[in-house]
């Protein structure tokens, strides 16, 4: 039964240093590539969130040996051709990444598999992945012609395609690239706006070959990958909640160590700079497979900004918490070109606007985003998470600046990406 939580943090400030959990996108892919590759793969800094554990569970059902020791994971695989046909349905929980990328991976095997997820996954569109995979010869069936789970995949021989992405989506791109690894010929994916590139980077780590030229990605089929070591940096999407908290809670100063700052994910840093936040960025190793940095944020006088265009794919998951940030900025902040928010764990445009309005925010939804006027003093109230971890964390951070407590329903959903979230909040609080 989902548990509600009272967020009662009035008149506090935040001070200290934390390390946010491992990047969710990279954690997922480390398991996927480790299972596809031959040999032993070790992973450090793995995110022990529910979504990533769903990915591990799926590959265990395929016969891949995976051991978890804290945030260290060891994957032993004889390669994708040694996988076993699962006796059970592959359950992906709340994870859209698991569901969509597995479609691409499983389509090129010799196995018959069935995937399903929780109620939220059952509402999320899957044909955006199934349709291009079908162009490659994939045999995918499901509700509404493969639009919704459960989905059945009959693995088969795939052929390469040249595909132009209608929307910027790293999940769709990655599913096609995974399928392209098993396809005959060279698969090409063309992006109008570059989405996160963790799949392309990690493929090289495992000894694969891929060509990236601007928004055009090409991959040759038939490649054999070899097990390796993957170091997972801290998730910038998780760090975003503490960056915003540090900027809007009075007399605060927070340091976040080992945060991934991949250029395709670091749009939030640009937004903070545009809004005049007191944020310092110290790059640890820009030559690493995934660059990391130490981020320090202090309470800031913020000014409104516009977030749009090619910035959106670089911060799509951070928009809910950026909307809260905008309520404390001077002027009118406009977010547009963010239609993709409607097909996340929930319709995040509607959810963000509905919940922040309950606290007194001056915020309005548009067809592709929202408009926020600030600065506005926020009040307490009862908020819904919609079972969406990012809406839940946004509500919790809002409770740090409201004049009375916030009651949050289903706070447990935050464990999907940040199981230690409230522990870290309590570590930083000073009264």
N, C-alpha and C positions, 0 to 999 in steps of 0.2 A: 504494500500500500504506500503510495507516494507520501512523503513527509513534508509538512510545511515548516518554515523556519522564520523566527523573528529576527530581523536585522535591526539591532538597537545600538547604533554607533554614534550617537550625537556628541558633538564637541570633542572630537578626537583629532589627532594628527598622525601621520604615518611616517615612520623613520626606520631605516634599516636596509639590509641587503638580503635578497632572496635569489634563488635560481628556479625559474619556472620549469615545469615538466617538459620532457622531450617533445619535439615537433610531431604532431599527429600525422601529417602527410608523409613525412620521411619515415616514421615508424611503420606505417602501413607498408610502404614500398620496400623497406628493408626485409620484411618477412616475405613479400611476394617474390622479389628477386632472389633471395636466399633459397626459396623453395624451387624456383626455376633452375637455378645454377647447380652445377655438379660440385660436390665437395662440402666443406664446412664453412659456414658464415657465422661470424660473431657480431653482435650488436651491443653497443653500450649507450646508455642514456635513453633507453626505450621508454615510450609512454605507456604506463600501465593503466590506461583509460579503457573504458568498456568497449569503445569502437575498435581499438587496436587488438584487444583480446578476442574480439569476434573474428578478426582476420586470422589470428593464430589458430583458433578453433576450426575454422574452415580448412586450413591446410593440414592440420592433424587428421581430419576426416579423410583427406586425400592420401594419407599414409606418410606424410612428411614428419620426421622426428624433430620436435621443437622443445627445448628446455628453457625454462624461465627461472632466473635467480636474481630477484630484485629487479633492477632496471637493466640487467644483462641478459641477453638472449643468445642461445646457440641453436643454429639450424643445420641439420645434417640431411642432405638430399643427394640422391643418385641422379638427379635431373628430372625434368618435366615428363619424360617418357617413362619414368619408373613409377609415376603416381598410380595409385589404386582408385578404381571406381568406388565412390563412397556408398556405403550401405544406408546412410542417413541423409536427410535434407541438409544442405548447408545453410546455417542460420547466421545472418549478417547483423542481427540486432538493429541498432539505430544508425548503422554506418552506410551512408551513401557511397563513400569511397570504396569500401569493401565490395559492395554490390556491383557498382559500375565497372570497376577495374577487373573484378573476377569474370565478368561477362567476356571481356577481351581476352583474358588469359585462358579460360576454359574452352572458348570457341575453337581454338586450334589444337586441342588435345584429341585423344581417341575415346574420351570418356563421355558417359551420359550423366549429367548432374542436374539437380534441382536446387534453386536458391529461393529463400524467402527471408523477410526481416520482420521488424515490429510494425505496429500500426502506422507509425510515421513513414517508414520506408514503403509501406503498401500504398501510400498516396503520392509518392514522388515519381516524376516521369523518367522512364527507362528507355523509351524509343529513341531518344536523342543519342543513345549509345547503340541500341539494338539495330537501328536502321543502317548506319554506316558499316557495322559489322556484317549485316546481311549482304551488303554490297560486296563484301569480301568472300561471301559464300557461307557465312555462319548460319547455323540452324538453331534459332531461338524462338520459343513460343511462350506465351503467357497471357494474362488477362488483358483485354482490349488490344489484341494483336501485339502483345509484348510491351505494352506501355507500363504495366504494373506487375509487381510480384504477386504470387510466386512465378518464377521464370524457370523454364526447362531448357537446357542446352545440350544438344547432341553434337559432340565434338566432331570436326571434320577437317579436310584439307582446305586451307584458305588461299586466296589469291590476293596479291597486292592491289591497292587502289590509290588514286590521287584524289584526296578529299579536302574540300574547302569548308572550314568550320563556320556554321551560321551564327554561333555565339561563342564567346570566349569561355572555355571550360576546360580546366586541366584534367578533370575526370574523363571527359569524352576523349580528349587528345590522348591521354595515357592508355585508355582502353584500346584505342586503335593502334597505338605503338606496341602494346603488349601483343596484340593479335598479329601485328606486322612482323614480330620476331619469329612467328611460326608460319608466315605466309610465303608463297612462291613469288619472288620478285622484290622490287623496291616499293615500299609503302611511303607515300608522301602526305603530310598533313599541313595545310595552309591556314594560318591564323591571321585575322585582320587586326586583332589586339592580342599581344603575347600574354599567355596565361602562365601560371607557375610552372617551373621547369625541373622539378625534382626528379621526374622520371628520366629525363634526358641526362641529367648529371649522374644519377645513380647507375644507369646502364653502363656508362663508361667505367665506373668503379668496379663493376663486375666483368670487365674485359670486353664489353660490347663496343660496337662501332655505330655511331649515329652522326648525321650531319645536320647542323643548325645554321641557317642563313637567314637572319632576321626572323620573319614569321613563318619560314618554311622549314619543316623538319622532315628528314628522310631517313628511313631505316631499312636495311637489307634483311630479308628473311633467311632463316636457316642458321642463325648464329648460335654458338654454344657459349654459355656464360660459366664463369668459375667462381666459387665461393670466395669471400673476402671479409674484411672487417668494415663495419659501418659505425661511425660515431654520430649519434643523433644530437643536434644542438637543441637548445631551448626553443620552444614554440613562440614565435613573435605574435601569433594570434592570442595566445594565453597572456603573454607579456603586456598586450594592449590594455588589458583591464587594470593593471597596476600602473601603467603609464598614465592612463586617464585619471585614476585615483590620485596619483601623486601630483598631477597638475591642478586638480580642482579642490582637494581637501586642504584647508588652511594649514600653513606652517609645516608642510610635508617635504620630505626628501627621500627618494627611494632609489636604490641601485639594483639593477637587474643584470646578473652575470650570465655569460655564455648564451646569448640570444641569437638565433639564426637571423641573418640580415641578407638573405638571398635577394638580389635586386628585383626579382619578380614577385616578392612578397613584402617589400619594405615601404610600400606606399604610405603607411601610417607615419613613418618618420618624416616624409615630405609634408604631410598634412600638419604635423606638429610644428614644423619649421614655418609653414605658411601662416599658422595661427599665432605665432610669436611665443610658443612654449619654451620654457627654460629646460631644454633637453640637450644633453651632451652624449655623443656617440664615439666610443673608442673601439676601433676595429681590432680584433684579436689576431686573426689570420685570414687575410683576404684571398690567399691562394689555396685555402682548404677546399675540398669538394663542395662544402656548404660553408660560406663565410659566417663568422660569428662576431659579436661585439658585446661590450659592456655598456649598458644604457643607464644614464642617471637623469632623473626627472625631479624638478622642484615645483612647488606651487607657483602658478603662472597667471599673469594677466593675459587673457586670450582675446583674439579678434576673430570675427566670423570669416569663413572662406567658402569657396565653391569646390565641390568634389565631383568630378565627372570624367567622361572619356576614357582614355587608356589608363587612367589612374585606378578605375574601378576594379579591374581584375587583380590589381596588386594589393587590394585591401578589402575585398568583398566580405570576408568574414569579420572584419573589424567595424563594419558600418553600424551595427547596433550600439556599440560602446562609443563610437564617434558621435552618434546622435546625442547621447548623454553629455559628452564633452561640449557639444555645440550649445546646449542649454545654458552653459556658463560662460559663453563667449559673447563679446560685444558685437551686436549686429545680427544680420540675417545670413545663416549658413544654408546653402542649397546643395542637395545631393541629387544627382540625376544620372541617367543611363544605368541604373542599378536594378533593372527588371529581374535579374537573376535571383534577387533576394526573395522573390515570390515562390521559388521552388526549392528552398532550403528545408531544414527540419520542420519549419512552419513558414507561413508567409511572413517574413521578417519585416516587411514594410508595415503591414497592418499591426503586427504584434508590437513593434517598437513604438509606433504612434499611439496605439491604444493604451499601453502601459505607462508611458511617460506622461500622457495627458492626465492620468489618474493622480500624478504627483504635482500637477500644476504647470507642466511644461507648455510652452507655446510652440506647438509642432503640428504640422499638417502633412498628410500623405498626398503624393502625386502619383501619376501612373507609373513612373519609373524611379521614384525616390521619395524625398521628403524635404520640407522647408522648416527650419528651426530658428526662432528668434530668441535672443538672450541679451544680457544674462537674466535668469529667472530663479527666484528662490523656490526650492522644491519642498513639498510637504510629504509627510508619511502617508501610508495607505496600504491596501491589500493588492498585491500584484500576482499575475499569472506568469509562469515560465513557459507554458505551452509544451512542456516536456523538452524544451530546446535549451541546451547548455549555455549558449551565448546570450539568450534572453535572460536566463537565470542569473548569470554573472553580471549582466548589465544592471539588473534590479538590485543585486547585492551592493554593487559599487554606488548606485544611487542612494542607498541607505546610509552611506558614509556622510552625505551632505544634506539629508532631509532634516526637517526640524522636529520630527517625531518618527517612531519606528516604522519600518516597512515589513509587512508580513508577506512572505514569499511562499507560494504553494509549490509542491514538487521540487524542492531544492536539491533532491538527490540526483536530478538529471545532470547537474554540473559535473558529476563523476565521469561522464562520457569523455571529457577531454582534460579535466583538471581535478582529480580526486582530492588533492591537498589544498584546494582553493581557500577554504575557510581557515585552515591552519595557518596559511601564509598571511591572510588578513590579520589574524590575531597576533602573529609574530610582529607585525609592523605597527600595530596600534599603540599610541601613547596618549595619555589623557592629561 
